[in-house]
Amino acid sequence: MDVMTAIKERRSCRQYKSDPVNEDDLNMILEAARWAPSWANTQCCRLVVVRNKEATLQLAGCLAANNPATAALSEAPVVIVACAEKQKAGYKKGEAVTDKGDYWYMYDTALAMQNLTLAAWALGLGTVHIGLFDAAKAASILGLPPEVVCVAMTPVGYPTGEFRNPERKDLSQVVFWEKYGQRA
């Protein structure tokens, strides 16, 4: 599958088969995440792969009560938690050098997660970005050290069900030329 096809066809998956994820495929999506660009090549993103059912259920317990991805975390054979080392991205010589401060790690982690989810889709695996959860509780479950923050999670597995294409805004609605608000 080419990149544009993966970008256009990838969908959030919230229902999974119980089949284990092929080890080669799992390594391939982790490799895709590893190759994501990062601030000054600091590579601050860290991925925790969780396959233990008790641990995935604990992670599902970190989600808000109304989060539609809760069942996905409980059902999927793999959960990947994207974490980041603090004070790396957006820093130079130990000092924050952008107005984003230490939050640049969010950008770097998002790039890694995007690579991961696109590679997963191209291999026939489903994912869904999860950001609405108690990150401190998840960090405790995973045993993260204080200098590492929990950013996002995704279940990974073989999807069940059909997916529909959501409507996308027309390019003319999201692109401006030369200045904000200036249309072609």
C-alpha positions in Angstrom: 0.0 0.0 0.0 1.4 3.4 -0.9 1.6 6.2 1.6 -1.3 8.3 0.2 -3.6 5.3 0.2 -2.7 4.5 3.8 -3.3 8.2 4.7 -6.7 8.4 3.0 -8.0 4.9 4.0 -6.8 4.6 7.6 -9.6 4.6 10.1 -9.9 4.6 13.9 -10.6 1.0 14.9 -12.5 0.3 18.2 -13.2 -3.4 17.7 -10.6 -6.2 17.3 -10.3 -9.9 16.7 -8.6 -11.8 19.5 -5.9 -13.1 17.1 -2.4 -12.3 18.3 -0.5 -9.7 16.2 2.2 -11.2 14.0 5.6 -10.4 15.6 7.1 -9.3 12.3 4.2 -6.9 11.7 4.5 -5.5 15.3 8.3 -4.9 14.8 7.5 -3.2 11.5 5.2 -0.7 13.0 7.6 0.0 15.9 10.3 0.5 13.3 8.1 3.0 11.5 7.6 4.9 14.7 11.4 4.9 15.3 12.0 6.6 12.0 9.7 9.5 12.6 11.3 12.9 12.5 12.0 14.7 15.8 13.4 18.0 17.1 17.1 18.1 16.3 16.9 14.3 16.0 16.6 14.1 19.8 14.3 11.0 19.4 12.5 11.6 22.7 9.6 9.3 22.0 9.6 6.0 23.9 7.1 3.2 23.2 5.8 0.7 25.8 4.4 -2.4 24.2 1.8 -4.1 26.5 0.4 -7.6 25.7 -0.4 -8.8 29.2 -4.2 -8.8 29.5 -4.2 -7.7 33.1 -2.1 -4.7 32.3 -4.2 -3.8 29.3 -7.3 -3.9 31.4 -5.6 -1.6 34.0 -4.7 0.8 31.2 -8.3 0.7 30.0 -9.3 1.7 33.5 -7.3 4.9 33.0 -9.8 6.1 30.3 -12.6 8.5 31.1 -15.9 6.6 31.8 -17.4 7.8 28.5 -14.4 7.2 26.3 -15.5 5.0 23.3 -12.0 3.5 23.0 -12.2 1.7 26.4 -13.5 -1.5 25.0 -10.8 -1.4 22.3 -8.0 -1.3 24.9 -9.7 -4.2 26.7 -10.1 -6.3 23.5 -7.0 -5.7 21.4 -4.1 -8.1 21.7 -1.6 -5.3 22.0 -1.6 -1.8 23.5 1.2 0.6 22.6 1.7 3.5 25.0 3.6 6.5 23.6 5.7 8.2 26.1 8.3 11.0 25.9 11.5 11.9 27.7 11.1 15.5 29.0 13.5 18.3 28.3 14.8 16.9 25.1 12.6 18.1 22.2 12.6 21.9 21.9 15.8 22.2 23.9 19.3 23.2 23.0 22.1 23.0 25.5 19.6 22.2 28.3 17.4 25.3 27.7 14.0 25.5 26.0 14.5 27.5 22.8 10.9 27.8 21.5 7.8 29.3 22.9 6.4 25.8 23.2 8.8 25.0 26.1 8.9 21.4 27.0 5.6 20.6 25.1 7.5 20.1 21.9 7.6 16.4 22.9 3.9 16.3 22.1 4.7 17.1 18.4 7.5 14.5 18.2 5.4 11.8 19.8 2.5 12.6 17.5 4.8 12.2 14.5 5.9 8.8 15.8 2.3 7.7 16.5 1.2 8.8 13.0 4.0 6.7 11.4 3.0 3.8 13.6 -0.7 4.0 12.8 -0.2 4.4 9.0 2.3 1.4 9.0 -0.2 -0.6 11.0 -3.0 0.1 8.6 -0.9 -0.8 5.6 -0.2 -4.2 7.2 -4.0 -4.8 7.9 -3.8 -3.8 11.6 -6.2 -1.4 13.3 -5.4 1.4 15.7 -7.1 4.4 17.4 -5.3 7.4 18.9 -6.3 7.7 22.6 -5.5 10.9 24.4 -8.4 11.2 26.9 -7.1 9.2 29.9 -5.4 9.7 33.3 -1.8 9.9 32.2 -0.4 9.9 35.7 -2.3 6.7 36.5 -1.1 5.1 33.3 2.5 6.2 34.1 2.2 4.5 37.5 0.9 1.3 35.9 3.9 1.3 33.5 6.5 2.3 36.0 7.6 5.4 34.2 10.4 7.3 35.8 9.7 11.0 36.6 11.6 12.3 33.5 9.3 10.4 31.2 5.7 11.5 30.5 2.8 9.4 29.1 1.4 11.0 26.0 -0.9 8.7 24.1 -2.1 5.1 23.7 -3.3 2.9 20.9 -4.7 -0.6 20.8 -3.3 -2.7 17.9 -4.9 -5.7 16.4 -6.8 -7.1 13.4 -10.0 -5.0 13.0 -13.5 -6.4 12.8 -16.4 -4.7 11.1 -16.7 -2.2 8.3 -15.3 1.3 8.2 -16.9 4.3 6.6 -15.1 7.3 5.1 -15.8 10.4 7.1 -16.3 13.6 5.2 -13.3 15.8 4.9 -13.3 19.6 4.4 -12.5 20.7 1.0 -8.8 21.8 0.5 -10.0 25.3 -0.2 -11.4 25.4 3.4 -8.2 24.5 5.1 -5.5 26.1 3.0 -4.6 29.8 2.8 -2.0 31.3 0.5 0.7 33.8 1.7 -1.5 35.0 4.7 -4.1 33.5 6.9 -7.6 34.0 5.4 -6.2 34.6 1.9 -7.7 32.1 -0.5 -6.3 31.2 -4.0 
